[in-house]
């Protein structure tokens, strides 16, 4: 097994990196966790480096790839830090989910009984807390507590 792996690694070309980058970006499209994106970007950059310097050893290529992943993640972190209110950045942080809905009006998809019900936002069902109300009632999101939306009934 090891000789086959070493033979593959010794034969790495820019096209191997470009294919890897493409596969990682396709995975990102399907899973959109902003995880595969950084690996894909790093693989693409290594592909360009290997295209310009095809003599690089596989160890150097993997080192560039590792550094590229760390640098791209760090740059995204810096971007999100400077744009703290950006929806793209907040959507990746679980403790911010739901805050974007505060102040918006929705309709209950499940009646609020004993203080709890549900509503649909996009393709996600959210548990809500508030005064008892019938299914279909209009509610305004006024807060967020432990991933549960706090609502008030609109008349």
C-alpha beads as a LAMMPS data file, in Angstrom:
LAMMPS data file: protein, C-alpha beads

155 atoms
154 bonds

1 atom types
1 bond types

-500.0 500.0 xlo xhi
-500.0 500.0 ylo yhi
-500.0 500.0 zlo zhi

Masses

1 110.0

Atoms # bond

1 1 1 0.000 0.000 0.000
2 1 1 2.711 2.488 0.937
3 1 1 4.640 2.166 -2.335
4 1 1 1.422 2.875 -4.279
5 1 1 0.694 5.931 -2.126
6 1 1 4.243 7.235 -2.462
7 1 1 4.099 6.716 -6.225
8 1 1 0.867 8.724 -6.371
9 1 1 2.290 11.506 -4.178
10 1 1 5.486 11.713 -6.233
11 1 1 3.391 12.118 -9.362
12 1 1 1.183 14.978 -8.084
13 1 1 0.592 17.564 -10.773
14 1 1 -1.276 20.840 -10.940
15 1 1 -4.256 18.993 -12.426
16 1 1 -4.549 16.786 -9.352
17 1 1 -4.807 19.923 -7.231
18 1 1 -7.318 21.553 -9.591
19 1 1 -9.519 18.433 -9.525
20 1 1 -9.284 18.317 -5.726
21 1 1 -10.218 22.012 -5.565
22 1 1 -13.208 21.433 -7.835
23 1 1 -14.396 18.430 -5.805
24 1 1 -14.092 20.361 -2.543
25 1 1 -16.004 23.329 -3.966
26 1 1 -18.738 20.983 -5.213
27 1 1 -18.953 19.494 -1.710
28 1 1 -19.280 23.033 -0.354
29 1 1 -22.226 23.681 -2.665
30 1 1 -24.054 20.611 -1.364
31 1 1 -23.184 20.932 2.316
32 1 1 -22.589 24.714 2.567
33 1 1 -20.911 24.628 5.925
34 1 1 -18.110 26.987 4.849
35 1 1 -15.749 24.147 5.672
36 1 1 -14.832 22.664 2.300
37 1 1 -14.537 26.133 0.769
38 1 1 -11.237 26.923 2.493
39 1 1 -9.722 23.575 1.582
40 1 1 -10.879 24.074 -2.010
41 1 1 -9.348 27.538 -2.209
42 1 1 -6.070 26.240 -0.776
43 1 1 -6.020 23.333 -3.263
44 1 1 -6.614 25.752 -6.145
45 1 1 -3.779 27.998 -4.988
46 1 1 -1.435 25.001 -4.722
47 1 1 -2.515 23.967 -8.226
48 1 1 -1.476 27.388 -9.536
49 1 1 1.845 27.205 -7.664
50 1 1 2.550 23.725 -9.059
51 1 1 1.593 24.923 -12.551
52 1 1 4.262 27.634 -12.265
53 1 1 6.821 25.358 -10.532
54 1 1 6.158 21.742 -11.518
55 1 1 9.392 20.514 -9.903
56 1 1 8.072 20.928 -6.329
57 1 1 8.154 17.783 -4.211
58 1 1 4.943 16.353 -2.805
59 1 1 6.085 17.325 0.704
60 1 1 6.411 20.954 -0.367
61 1 1 3.031 20.807 -2.097
62 1 1 1.333 19.432 1.026
63 1 1 3.084 22.083 3.116
64 1 1 1.744 24.815 0.821
65 1 1 -1.712 23.238 1.029
66 1 1 -1.627 23.183 4.836
67 1 1 -0.445 26.767 5.009
68 1 1 -3.097 27.778 2.448
69 1 1 -5.892 26.253 4.536
70 1 1 -4.739 28.017 7.698
71 1 1 -4.262 31.357 5.914
72 1 1 -7.654 31.234 4.165
73 1 1 -9.479 30.356 7.399
74 1 1 -7.603 33.116 9.240
75 1 1 -8.491 35.651 6.551
76 1 1 -12.175 34.651 6.793
77 1 1 -11.982 35.031 10.571
78 1 1 -10.478 38.524 10.164
79 1 1 -13.207 39.436 7.664
80 1 1 -15.960 38.244 9.998
81 1 1 -14.373 40.032 12.912
82 1 1 -14.379 43.314 10.993
83 1 1 -17.928 42.729 9.682
84 1 1 -19.531 41.438 12.891
85 1 1 -23.026 42.313 11.668
86 1 1 -22.633 40.476 8.362
87 1 1 -25.284 37.791 7.891
88 1 1 -22.757 35.580 6.075
89 1 1 -20.532 35.533 9.150
90 1 1 -23.290 35.227 11.736
91 1 1 -24.875 32.316 9.927
92 1 1 -21.763 30.266 10.651
93 1 1 -21.964 30.926 14.378
94 1 1 -24.658 28.835 16.082
95 1 1 -25.135 31.270 18.958
96 1 1 -26.283 33.905 16.454
97 1 1 -28.926 31.776 14.734
98 1 1 -32.330 33.289 15.301
99 1 1 -31.199 36.830 16.088
100 1 1 -31.846 37.893 12.505
101 1 1 -35.542 37.118 12.995
102 1 1 -36.079 39.501 15.911
103 1 1 -38.533 42.214 14.913
104 1 1 -40.019 40.227 12.020
105 1 1 -43.592 38.965 11.753
106 1 1 -44.509 35.347 10.982
107 1 1 -47.508 33.007 11.125
108 1 1 -47.686 30.100 13.539
109 1 1 -47.559 26.673 11.917
110 1 1 -48.451 25.016 15.205
111 1 1 -50.646 26.595 17.868
112 1 1 -49.005 27.883 21.035
113 1 1 -50.320 25.766 23.898
114 1 1 -49.006 26.009 27.433
115 1 1 -46.637 28.694 26.203
116 1 1 -44.951 26.713 23.374
117 1 1 -45.623 26.356 19.661
118 1 1 -43.854 26.361 16.295
119 1 1 -43.437 28.523 13.245
120 1 1 -41.765 28.024 9.890
121 1 1 -39.013 30.377 8.712
122 1 1 -37.592 29.427 5.344
123 1 1 -37.239 25.661 5.538
124 1 1 -36.658 25.500 9.307
125 1 1 -39.224 24.959 12.042
126 1 1 -38.566 27.055 15.123
127 1 1 -39.910 26.449 18.610
128 1 1 -41.533 29.583 19.971
129 1 1 -42.622 30.697 23.404
130 1 1 -45.333 33.200 24.097
131 1 1 -48.983 33.584 25.032
132 1 1 -51.329 30.842 23.809
133 1 1 -52.541 31.375 20.229
134 1 1 -54.159 29.422 17.420
135 1 1 -52.350 27.989 14.405
136 1 1 -52.038 30.648 11.695
137 1 1 -51.964 33.524 14.183
138 1 1 -49.630 36.388 13.323
139 1 1 -46.731 36.744 15.774
140 1 1 -43.779 39.087 16.092
141 1 1 -40.420 37.741 17.240
142 1 1 -39.279 39.868 20.182
143 1 1 -36.365 37.855 21.548
144 1 1 -34.290 34.698 21.607
145 1 1 -33.646 32.468 24.598
146 1 1 -31.639 29.237 24.263
147 1 1 -32.506 28.812 20.550
148 1 1 -36.207 29.357 21.274
149 1 1 -37.824 32.404 19.699
150 1 1 -39.803 34.608 22.060
151 1 1 -42.945 35.947 20.387
152 1 1 -45.872 38.228 21.046
153 1 1 -49.251 37.895 19.389
154 1 1 -50.269 40.573 16.891
155 1 1 -53.948 41.493 16.805

Bonds

1 1 1 2
2 1 2 3
3 1 3 4
4 1 4 5
5 1 5 6
6 1 6 7
7 1 7 8
8 1 8 9
9 1 9 10
10 1 10 11
11 1 11 12
12 1 12 13
13 1 13 14
14 1 14 15
15 1 15 16
16 1 16 17
17 1 17 18
18 1 18 19
19 1 19 20
20 1 20 21
21 1 21 22
22 1 22 23
23 1 23 24
24 1 24 25
25 1 25 26
26 1 26 27
27 1 27 28
28 1 28 29
29 1 29 30
30 1 30 31
31 1 31 32
32 1 32 33
33 1 33 34
34 1 34 35
35 1 35 36
36 1 36 37
37 1 37 38
38 1 38 39
39 1 39 40
40 1 40 41
41 1 41 42
42 1 42 43
43 1 43 44
44 1 44 45
45 1 45 46
46 1 46 47
47 1 47 48
48 1 48 49
49 1 49 50
50 1 50 51
51 1 51 52
52 1 52 53
53 1 53 54
54 1 54 55
55 1 55 56
56 1 56 57
57 1 57 58
58 1 58 59
59 1 59 60
60 1 60 61
61 1 61 62
62 1 62 63
63 1 63 64
64 1 64 65
65 1 65 66
66 1 66 67
67 1 67 68
68 1 68 69
69 1 69 70
70 1 70 71
71 1 71 72
72 1 72 73
73 1 73 74
74 1 74 75
75 1 75 76
76 1 76 77
77 1 77 78
78 1 78 79
79 1 79 80
80 1 80 81
81 1 81 82
82 1 82 83
83 1 83 84
84 1 84 85
85 1 85 86
86 1 86 87
87 1 87 88
88 1 88 89
89 1 89 90
90 1 90 91
91 1 91 92
92 1 92 93
93 1 93 94
94 1 94 95
95 1 95 96
96 1 96 97
97 1 97 98
98 1 98 99
99 1 99 100
100 1 100 101
101 1 101 102
102 1 102 103
103 1 103 104
104 1 104 105
105 1 105 106
106 1 106 107
107 1 107 108
108 1 108 109
109 1 109 110
110 1 110 111
111 1 111 112
112 1 112 113
113 1 113 114
114 1 114 115
115 1 115 116
116 1 116 117
117 1 117 118
118 1 118 119
119 1 119 120
120 1 120 121
121 1 121 122
122 1 122 123
123 1 123 124
124 1 124 125
125 1 125 126
126 1 126 127
127 1 127 128
128 1 128 129
129 1 129 130
130 1 130 131
131 1 131 132
132 1 132 133
133 1 133 134
134 1 134 135
135 1 135 136
136 1 136 137
137 1 137 138
138 1 138 139
139 1 139 140
140 1 140 141
141 1 141 142
142 1 142 143
143 1 143 144
144 1 144 145
145 1 145 146
146 1 146 147
147 1 147 148
148 1 148 149
149 1 149 150
150 1 150 151
151 1 151 152
152 1 152 153
153 1 153 154
154 1 154 155
